[in-house]
Amino acid sequence: MERLTEAYVEALKSDGRDRFVFDARQSGFAVRITPTGTKIFTAQAYVNGRKRRVTVGYHPQVSVAQARELALQAVADMRRGNDPVIERKARLTAARASAMTVADLSNKWLVDYVRPKLKAHTIRDYQQLLGRHILPALGHLPVAHIARDDIVRLHVAMAEIPRRANYALATVRALLNFAIELKLRSPSSNPAVGVKPYRENKRERFLTEVEIAAAADAIAAAEQKGTIGPHAAAGLRLCLFTGARSGEITAAEWSHIDWQRRLIRLPDSKTNEPRTIHLSEPALEVLRGIPRIGRYIIAGRSPDQAYGNLRRAWIFAREHVGLQDVRLHDLRHSYASLALSKGISLATIGKLLGHRDPQTTARYAHLAADAVAAVNDELGAAMQAAIANGKPQPATVIKLKKRKP
C-alpha cells in the first residue's frame, strides 16, 4: 500500500476492472478506479461486524487532501452509529448556510415566494422594508450565524417607529422560517421567535356626523379647485358611501358592477377571497356620474390603468376643511360607527366591510355599547314619561258661590 498523494492518484490508470487502492496511513481511506478510469474517493469502516463503505468525492473535483478529511469524518460518523451520508449532507448544508448571507436569502425569498404568491402592494412593502431597514442592518451576516442579538439591535434601532419596527421583526421571522424550509438552519432555530414587539397605540378616529359632512365638503372643494381630478373625487366619495378599502375601490372595474342587484363584486380582495361591495343610492349616483375612460371605474393616467393612490388624493382634499388628522381609512371606521349608531348589528357590519374574521369587527364593540347606552337613555326617558302620564291626576275643585236667601 502507498500513501495517497495528488501525484500518486493522478498517475493511477484503469486496468479494465473495478479496484480499490487504500491509503497506507489512514485506515478506511481509499480511491476506487472504475473500468472506465473514473477515480472515486471512498471511506470504509466496520460497524457491528459489518463492512460499510461510502463515497466522499470524485477526483479531480475533490483533491486528495479534501477527500482525506471527508473520509476521516465519514469513518467517525459510522463508528458513532450515524449515517455518514446524512451527516455529510448536514455538513454541506451548514457550509451553504455559512456562505449564504441574509441579502442572498432575501433575494431568493422575493423570487421564490413573495413575488409569485403575494399581492403587488405587499411586494412593494416588503421590498421597501428590506431595502431601508433590514438589509442595511443584517444583509452582510451569514444565514447560519445570525443571532437573537442581531435582530434585537435592528428592532431597537427602529424604536421611534414602533409599528414599522414590529413589521420588520415579523418580516425577519418569516425570512428565517424560509431559511429553515431550505434546511439552511435547523428546525426551531429561528432567533426572531420570542423577541417582544413594541406596544402599538392603535389610532382609531371616528368622525362625527358634522365631520362626515365636512369630509364631503372637502372632496367637493378639492375637485372644484382642481387639486384632485373627477376620478379621484369619485373614488373618495365611494370610500365615504360604502366603507370599502381604498384598494378595493381602485381595483374595481366597470364589469364588476351589478346594477340590478346594486353591488360591486370583486373577484379578489385583501382576504384573498371574492368581495361584495354593497351600493346605496348615493353610491350609485356617484358611479353614474363618473366618465368612462377604460376598464377601471377609478381610472388612472392612461386607459386601462387603475388610479394610483387615493390616500394621496385624500391628503390634498382634507386640507380644505381642516381635517388634517383624519386618514382615509378613518372614513371606513366612521362608516362602521354610523351604522352602529343606527342599530345595525356587528355581524351585518362585518359583512358590509368584508371582514373574514368576526374578531376584526369586534374592534367596534365599544361603539355598539355606546349605541346601546344611547338607546337605554331614550328608553329611560320614555319610561319616565309613561309613568308620569299613567298616574291619576288630582281632581280640580271649583268653589261655588253661596246663594243669597
Secondary structure, DSSP 8 states (H G I E B T S, - for coil): -B---HHHHHH----SS-EEEEBSSSTTEEEEE-TT--EEEEEEEEETTEEEEEEEEEETTS-HHHHHHHHHHHHHHHHHT--HHHHHHHHHHHHHHHH-BHHHHHHHHIIIIIHHHS-HHHHHHHHHHIIIIIHHHHTTSBGGG--HHHHHHHHHHTTTSHHHHHHHHHHHHHHHHHHHHTTSS-TT--TTTT--------------HHHHHHHHHHHHHHHHTTSS-HHHHHHHHHHHHH---HHHHHH-BGGGEETTTTEEEES--TTSS-EEEE--HHHHHHHHTS---SSBSSB-SSTT-B-S-HHHHHHHHHTTTT-TT--HHHHHHHHHHHHHHTT--HHHHHHHHT-SSHHHHGGGHHHHHHHHHHHHHHHHHHHHHHHHHHS--------------
